[in-house]
Amino acid sequence: GVDPDMISLSTVMKCHAQSKSKEGTERAEELLDQAIALYNEGNRKVKPDAIMFNCSLMGWASISGVDGQDQGGMAAERAELLLHKMKSLREDSSLDINQDTQSFNIVLDCWAKSMTPSASERALKLLREVPNPDECSYNSVLHAMTMTKQTGTEMVTSAEALFEEMKVLKDKKLLSISEITFHVMMNVYGKSRNANGATRAEELLRSMQADGLSLNATSYNICIDAYARRGDSEKAKSL
């Protein structure tokens, strides 16, 4: 057989990781472990890098929250374990693995899609470890907050604090805030138990206009849904 190198291993790993199956993702991670073992044995043609790790992480993200493939947040748990392995290898060996924002964002996305009760808590905890969080990092945590059965007042307060944090970073030109962030935050209000949730969602809709962001069908649909959830069909129709 042909001795594997980084390119051939990465290619095979990518094929398995893109299968959108638990078996395929586990096989991709097995190949990553093989690459680490080969490198530790002195094979310098196989040097695990961030691309290999991110490939495996994306495999777990592709099945997170998918019926029949993911149970009880298993994919997010596995992805976070892999992220920690990436960090420890970088610190304890000659492997110069660049654990950047993208790696963290893939795992945050896993938690956001996991549908587990602890998802928002776990995502928020992980956000604090991201070296340079971007809009995507924050949005995944906000999205996780909307995925709980009913967003309580405490969750809304946490989401508002994150949104304010984003505004501070935006003022410092450290991240951007797009329509996506406004939509996720509007969903936090709309899906919350708060009686004024729909009103708060609509206020954000209006502030999007003031910020020069473009409104689309999604912007209005979130508000319509928020009013409909509160039984205010007249207000829903008026939008």
One Martini backbone bead per residue (centre of mass of N, CA, C, O) as a GRO file, in nm:
protein
  239
    1GLY     BB    1   0.101   0.032   0.008
    2VAL     BB    2   0.046   0.359   0.064
    3ASP     BB    3   0.178   0.610   0.222
    4PRO     BB    4   0.057   0.833   0.423
    5ASP     BB    5  -0.051   1.165   0.403
    6MET     BB    6  -0.198   1.457   0.464
    7ILE     BB    7  -0.373   1.469   0.207
    8SER     BB    8  -0.492   1.181   0.202
    9LEU     BB    9  -0.610   1.183   0.488
   10SER     BB   10  -0.788   1.437   0.461
   11THR     BB   11  -0.964   1.328   0.230
   12VAL     BB   12  -1.083   1.081   0.377
   13MET     BB   13  -1.193   1.230   0.620
   14LYS     BB   14  -1.389   1.413   0.464
   15CYS     BB   15  -1.569   1.191   0.353
   16HIS     BB   16  -1.664   1.085   0.629
   17ALA     BB   17  -1.762   1.361   0.756
   18GLN     BB   18  -1.979   1.404   0.503
   19SER     BB   19  -2.194   1.161   0.563
   20LYS     BB   20  -2.393   1.220   0.803
   21SER     BB   21  -2.263   1.014   1.021
   22LYS     BB   22  -2.156   0.850   1.292
   23GLU     BB   23  -1.964   0.649   1.154
   24GLY     BB   24  -1.808   0.853   0.977
   25THR     BB   25  -1.708   1.034   1.210
   26GLU     BB   26  -1.557   0.812   1.366
   27ARG     BB   27  -1.362   0.746   1.133
   28ALA     BB   28  -1.230   1.025   1.117
   29GLU     BB   29  -1.119   1.014   1.410
   30GLU     BB   30  -0.947   0.762   1.375
   31LEU     BB   31  -0.758   0.889   1.161
   32LEU     BB   32  -0.654   1.108   1.347
   33ASP     BB   33  -0.528   0.915   1.556
   34GLN     BB   34  -0.334   0.786   1.355
   35ALA     BB   35  -0.177   1.042   1.286
   36ILE     BB   36  -0.074   1.094   1.572
   37ALA     BB   37   0.075   0.823   1.603
   38LEU     BB   38   0.265   0.849   1.357
   39TYR     BB   39   0.402   1.108   1.452
   40ASN     BB   40   0.505   0.992   1.729
   41GLU     BB   41   0.679   0.768   1.556
   42GLY     BB   42   0.817   0.976   1.316
   43ASN     BB   43   0.606   1.063   1.098
   44ARG     BB   44   0.643   1.359   0.900
   45LYS     BB   45   0.410   1.323   0.677
   46VAL     BB   46   0.223   1.311   0.946
   47LYS     BB   47   0.071   1.624   1.041
   48PRO     BB   48  -0.136   1.735   1.244
   49ASP     BB   49  -0.406   1.970   1.194
   50ALA     BB   50  -0.662   2.191   1.190
   51ILE     BB   51  -0.803   2.068   0.943
   52MET     BB   52  -0.844   1.785   1.062
   53PHE     BB   53  -1.003   1.869   1.311
   54ASN     BB   54  -1.230   2.031   1.164
   55CYS     BB   55  -1.334   1.792   1.006
   56SER     BB   56  -1.435   1.631   1.253
   57LEU     BB   57  -1.610   1.852   1.377
   58MET     BB   58  -1.805   1.874   1.127
   59GLY     BB   59  -1.920   1.594   1.159
   60TRP     BB   60  -2.066   1.650   1.430
   61ALA     BB   61  -2.233   1.896   1.327
   62SER     BB   62  -2.398   1.731   1.102
   63ILE     BB   63  -2.550   1.547   1.354
   64SER     BB   64  -2.661   1.756   1.529
   65GLY     BB   65  -2.995   1.688   1.616
   66VAL     BB   66  -3.022   1.418   1.462
   67ASP     BB   67  -3.222   1.180   1.396
   68GLY     BB   68  -3.049   0.870   1.467
   69GLN     BB   69  -2.750   1.015   1.534
   70ASP     BB   70  -2.847   1.184   1.795
   71GLN     BB   71  -2.800   1.162   2.158
   72GLY     BB   72  -2.809   1.385   2.406
   73GLY     BB   73  -2.551   1.550   2.284
   74MET     BB   74  -2.313   1.370   2.179
   75ALA     BB   75  -2.183   1.541   1.952
   76ALA     BB   76  -2.103   1.784   2.131
   77GLU     BB   77  -1.931   1.626   2.329
   78ARG     BB   78  -1.728   1.514   2.118
   79ALA     BB   79  -1.638   1.788   2.010
   80GLU     BB   80  -1.528   1.903   2.278
   81LEU     BB   81  -1.319   1.683   2.328
   82LEU     BB   82  -1.159   1.746   2.068
   83LEU     BB   83  -1.087   2.037   2.140
   84HIS     BB   84  -0.919   1.956   2.395
   85LYS     BB   85  -0.717   1.781   2.245
   86MET     BB   86  -0.605   2.005   2.070
   87LYS     BB   87  -0.494   2.174   2.307
   88SER     BB   88  -0.307   1.960   2.443
   89LEU     BB   89  -0.128   1.907   2.193
   90ARG     BB   90  -0.024   2.196   2.161
   91GLU     BB   91   0.109   2.204   2.458
   92ASP     BB   92   0.261   1.890   2.460
   93SER     BB   93   0.385   1.942   2.166
   94SER     BB   94   0.518   1.990   1.833
   95LEU     BB   95   0.240   2.072   1.760
   96ASP     BB   96   0.118   2.335   1.541
   97ILE     BB   97  -0.189   2.410   1.648
   98ASN     BB   98  -0.446   2.614   1.520
   99GLN     BB   99  -0.673   2.738   1.755
  100ASP     BB  100  -0.938   2.880   1.632
  101THR     BB  101  -1.245   3.016   1.596
  102GLN     BB  102  -1.358   2.794   1.410
  103SER     BB  103  -1.342   2.555   1.604
  104PHE     BB  104  -1.538   2.675   1.814
  105ASN     BB  105  -1.782   2.730   1.623
  106ILE     BB  106  -1.847   2.435   1.563
  107VAL     BB  107  -1.919   2.362   1.860
  108LEU     BB  108  -2.133   2.577   1.905
  109ASP     BB  109  -2.317   2.465   1.683
  110CYS     BB  110  -2.365   2.196   1.816
  111TRP     BB  111  -2.513   2.307   2.066
  112ALA     BB  112  -2.739   2.464   1.914
  113LYS     BB  113  -2.848   2.177   1.774
  114SER     BB  114  -2.894   1.962   2.022
  115MET     BB  115  -3.160   2.005   2.219
  116THR     BB  116  -3.048   2.056   2.500
  117PRO     BB  117  -3.093   2.191   2.812
  118SER     BB  118  -2.760   2.267   2.836
  119ALA     BB  119  -2.667   2.423   2.578
  120SER     BB  120  -2.646   2.727   2.663
  121GLU     BB  121  -2.450   2.683   2.897
  122ARG     BB  122  -2.223   2.543   2.733
  123ALA     BB  123  -2.187   2.769   2.520
  124LEU     BB  124  -2.117   3.000   2.715
  125LYS     BB  125  -1.866   2.867   2.836
  126LEU     BB  126  -1.713   2.840   2.561
  127LEU     BB  127  -1.705   3.136   2.474
  128ARG     BB  128  -1.488   3.209   2.706
  129GLU     BB  129  -1.254   3.046   2.525
  130VAL     BB  130  -1.252   3.232   2.295
  131PRO     BB  131  -1.014   3.428   2.168
  132ASN     BB  132  -1.195   3.556   1.896
  133PRO     BB  133  -1.489   3.644   1.891
  134ASP     BB  134  -1.766   3.638   1.679
  135GLU     BB  135  -2.069   3.656   1.553
  136CYS     BB  136  -2.103   3.347   1.534
  137SER     BB  137  -2.046   3.279   1.827
  138TYR     BB  138  -2.284   3.438   1.952
  139ASN     BB  139  -2.519   3.322   1.779
  140SER     BB  140  -2.503   3.031   1.886
  141VAL     BB  141  -2.583   3.102   2.175
  142LEU     BB  142  -2.851   3.241   2.109
  143HIS     BB  143  -2.971   2.996   1.964
  144ALA     BB  144  -2.964   2.805   2.209
  145MET     BB  145  -3.175   2.981   2.369
  146THR     BB  146  -3.417   2.916   2.157
  147MET     BB  147  -3.416   2.582   2.197
  148THR     BB  148  -3.570   2.595   2.427
  149LYS     BB  149  -3.881   2.540   2.509
  150GLN     BB  150  -3.869   2.795   2.722
  151THR     BB  151  -3.789   3.122   2.751
  152GLY     BB  152  -3.682   3.269   3.016
  153THR     BB  153  -3.600   3.550   3.185
  154GLU     BB  154  -3.303   3.471   3.238
  155MET     BB  155  -3.233   3.413   2.940
  156VAL     BB  156  -3.296   3.692   2.831
  157THR     BB  157  -3.088   3.842   3.004
  158SER     BB  158  -2.842   3.692   2.885
  159ALA     BB  159  -2.892   3.778   2.591
  160GLU     BB  160  -2.877   4.084   2.638
  161ALA     BB  161  -2.585   4.083   2.740
  162LEU     BB  162  -2.462   3.976   2.476
  163PHE     BB  163  -2.565   4.201   2.289
  164GLU     BB  164  -2.413   4.428   2.438
  165GLU     BB  165  -2.132   4.309   2.395
  166MET     BB  166  -2.140   4.328   2.087
  167LYS     BB  167  -2.167   4.638   2.071
  168VAL     BB  168  -1.894   4.700   2.199
  169LEU     BB  169  -1.725   4.544   1.984
  170LYS     BB  170  -1.828   4.710   1.746
  171ASP     BB  171  -1.720   4.988   1.843
  172LYS     BB  172  -1.418   4.847   1.832
  173LYS     BB  173  -1.406   4.670   1.566
  174LEU     BB  174  -1.434   4.334   1.643
  175LEU     BB  175  -1.731   4.329   1.519
  176SER     BB  176  -2.025   4.230   1.365
  177ILE     BB  177  -2.375   4.331   1.288
  178SER     BB  178  -2.634   4.157   1.162
  179GLU     BB  179  -2.935   4.034   1.078
  180ILE     BB  180  -2.890   3.766   1.223
  181THR     BB  181  -2.872   3.872   1.512
  182PHE     BB  182  -3.151   4.005   1.520
  183HIS     BB  183  -3.311   3.746   1.464
  184VAL     BB  184  -3.217   3.585   1.709
  185MET     BB  185  -3.307   3.795   1.922
  186MET     BB  186  -3.607   3.798   1.836
  187ASN     BB  187  -3.648   3.495   1.908
  188VAL     BB  188  -3.598   3.517   2.205
  189TYR     BB  189  -3.847   3.693   2.254
  190GLY     BB  190  -4.073   3.536   2.097
  191LYS     BB  191  -4.009   3.247   2.264
  192SER     BB  192  -4.081   3.360   2.517
  193ARG     BB  193  -4.264   3.413   2.826
  194ASN     BB  194  -4.285   3.698   2.773
  195ALA     BB  195  -4.535   3.927   2.727
  196ASN     BB  196  -4.323   4.145   2.569
  197GLY     BB  197  -4.177   3.988   2.334
  198ALA     BB  198  -4.309   4.107   2.074
  199THR     BB  199  -4.240   4.402   2.124
  200ARG     BB  200  -3.930   4.360   2.135
  201ALA     BB  201  -3.905   4.246   1.850
  202GLU     BB  202  -4.017   4.501   1.707
  203GLU     BB  203  -3.804   4.697   1.809
  204LEU     BB  204  -3.574   4.556   1.655
  205LEU     BB  205  -3.688   4.597   1.376
  206ARG     BB  206  -3.667   4.909   1.390
  207SER     BB  207  -3.355   4.921   1.455
  208MET     BB  208  -3.264   4.803   1.190
  209GLN     BB  209  -3.349   5.043   1.019
  210ALA     BB  210  -3.175   5.255   1.173
  211ASP     BB  211  -2.900   5.077   1.095
  212GLY     BB  212  -2.940   4.993   0.778
  213LEU     BB  213  -3.092   4.733   0.767
  214SER     BB  214  -3.235   4.474   0.602
  215LEU     BB  215  -3.553   4.375   0.539
  216ASN     BB  216  -3.739   4.069   0.559
  217ALA     BB  217  -3.938   3.803   0.587
  218THR     BB  218  -3.807   3.706   0.850
  219SER     BB  219  -3.841   3.958   1.021
  220TYR     BB  220  -4.160   3.947   1.014
  221ASN     BB  221  -4.214   3.647   1.095
  222ILE     BB  222  -4.111   3.666   1.384
  223CYS     BB  223  -4.324   3.876   1.477
  224ILE     BB  224  -4.577   3.723   1.400
  225ASP     BB  225  -4.519   3.479   1.581
  226ALA     BB  226  -4.504   3.633   1.849
  227TYR     BB  227  -4.802   3.731   1.843
  228ALA     BB  228  -4.939   3.454   1.800
  229ARG     BB  229  -4.837   3.326   2.072
  230ARG     BB  230  -5.019   3.572   2.222
  231GLY     BB  231  -5.301   3.607   2.055
  232ASP     BB  232  -5.226   3.856   1.841
  233SER     BB  233  -5.372   3.873   1.542
  234GLU     BB  234  -5.390   4.173   1.467
  235LYS     BB  235  -5.088   4.238   1.485
  236ALA     BB  236  -4.993   4.021   1.290
  237LYS     BB  237  -5.154   4.136   1.041
  238SER     BB  238  -5.023   4.431   1.041
  239LEU     BB  239  -4.735   4.311   0.936
   0.00000   0.00000   0.00000
